[in-house]
Amino acid sequence: MAAPLRFPEDTPAVPRQRVTLARHTPFSNLLCTEASMKTLKGPGLFLGQFAGDAPPFNSLAAIAAWAKGCGFEGVQIPSWDRRLFDLRLAADSDAYCDEVRGTLAEAGVALTELSTHLQGQLVAVHPAYDTLVDGFADPSVRGRPAARQEWAVEQLHLAARASRRLGLAAHATFSGALAWPFLYPFPQRPPGLVEAAFDELAVRWRPILDAFDDAGCDVCFELHPSEDLHDGTTFEMLLDRVDQHPRCNILYDPSHFVLQVMDYVGFIEVYHQRIRAFHVKDAEYRPSARSGVYGGYQNWIDRPGRFRSLGDGQVDLGAVFSALAQHDFDGWAVLEWECCMKDAEVGAREGAALIRRHIIPVTGRAFDDFASGGTDLAANHRMLGL
């Protein structure tokens, strides 16, 4: 296993005051003590990379039972995959949602979140990507960008209603991208171009955030290259434009920060108040004399930065799980498996065991309580000479 990749001092921290909590959250709730800490849940598995036409990957019952056999306690469902889930039916039918929960319970797993990564991508698409992403949409709207966007927005509203019926607290998605083709500032970008893109992104996402607020569910953007929201700075750019919306939150995935040469543990310190979902995924960045962060248009296996099966890359899982425990993250640790080398089923089984081993059952008391003298205000004043 390669040594963990950390860059704690290379990148200045984003100013804390710009990352604002939901206005209804009292400051006292941020005080994380041993008595208030919570143990995160897991291991969970995102089913997107495993669903297929062959059993046991072609039905919810079968894939849930397989996931349980691999050691998982929960599953994150890709809402676009009709082999596993009917999003429209879930949005409108308590009976269907009860059936989904019952199917999972029979297999011995819980539902962690729904995912609309593909639909979220279609909320905002630059024309350069029209053909590449068209296959994400329903066939009835392909080749018609305006109709495709309308369909995608409806899908997110359906996901909000489905999440409410299923009792889910978080939802996984992508932001889509209007500014991504202009990531590198040459030719020189005209003033206001990026700002206009994020203004429009906010206009498109604000009603969706409101719908999820009505559903009591957080929208968790996976910060991912190819999305306009791909790091902390770009997340803040949207957050500012939606007036610090309480449902505008982060799906934390350290692998994407390894490939951007970011301090992925320090990210938790800065943004923990907005991290409401967690993909456990590994990656490695191997400095090269021939290619760098951009990858030289190479295939994944030849790129300096590439995703690896959990435990085979450079993500310091102990540091990540410790930071999340310190900041009282109580959501699910969900494996998103991606690797250009290892067999997927082997990676799933290994990943479940690694996540289970790294989950920290948090303490209910301070380790030095045995030496406590109790609380006495008068004694405190005497010791301070007051």
Phi, psi and omega in degrees: 000134181290155178295145179301139180263118180224142178226065189291339185242355185287329186242124180299143179291145174290135181307130185297324187296344181278344180260101190258141176285163170304140187297336183276359183271115179293148181300327181300334180290344181276346184283107186264108177248167180302324184289334185260352185294151182235149178271129179290163186260153177156181359280144173248166181226128170282124187276354187304319183278356185246336181299140181196185184274345182261144176293149006267024189259008188250008175210154182296317181299315184288317183288328177294318178295320176298316180299318177300319179296335177278350179109009181271151179252350181207162177226143173256124190263127172287113192289347182276350188265101185292345175294334184250331195201142176248101186296315182296319179294320179295327180294332189246350190231113172296325182296318179294319179297321175298322178295318178298312180297321179294320178299316180291319180298322179297327178278347179089022179233160177256164173269120183276306179202164163266155177237137171234044181304313184290319179291320178300322177303327185273356175294328179216112182231124171289143182306333179299338184254006184308310184291320183297323186262356186301327181292348177288339189266166173298141182306332184293341183243004180292142182082001180231089188305319181294316178294324179296317178295318178299318177299317181297316179298317177300319179301320179293322177294321175298320180296325177296314180294321178295320179297321178296314181295329181271357177072033184267145183261344184218155181221135184259134181200176171250160180273339194079177187208128170250328186264351188305320179299345182253022183304313181273129189278045170210134355307153186306130179286138175292146179305135176091353183296309181294319180299320179295322178297316181287329173300315180292321178301318179294320178300320182285325185271337184302312179298328178291317177300320178296321179296319178290328175297317176299330181274354181071035188224139179276138170273122184245104181281123171284118183280110200216128173307141189093350173257151174297328173267100183229358175202184183295320182298314181289328174299316179297325180298321175285317182304317178299322185281344175253023173057046177055043184307131184296340181264002178270103190222186191239136162266113184275124177224106186294336184299323182291335179277328172302316183286347173258006180057048178254163174277095188285337175279319175300330177304319179298319180300320183282320193245014187302332181292340181251358179277114183237359176211160191213117169260123178269107183216146185251158178201169175218147173237117183248103182307138186227150175280350185253336186205158183227217184301326182287340171088354176060030181058023182274161172294161185306318186293338182259354182285147174301322176255125182209152177284146179227155175301148187303129181096346182261355183253210187249000180292126177278090185298322179300317180292321180295309182294326177294317180296319179293321178294317180302324184260018166067032174290124183240019176276199184265142168267105189250120176290123165252110186270125172213129178199141180268007182234304193280150174298138186297317183291323174298315179299323179296313181295316178296320181295319179301315181294320180295316179297315181301320182290332184266347176296129183262111173291107191287154182282153177259002180207163177288143183295338182254024178302332183299336183259008183287139176260010182081177182253123180218105185300320180296319179294321177301317180295320179297318180295332179271358180071027181265000000 
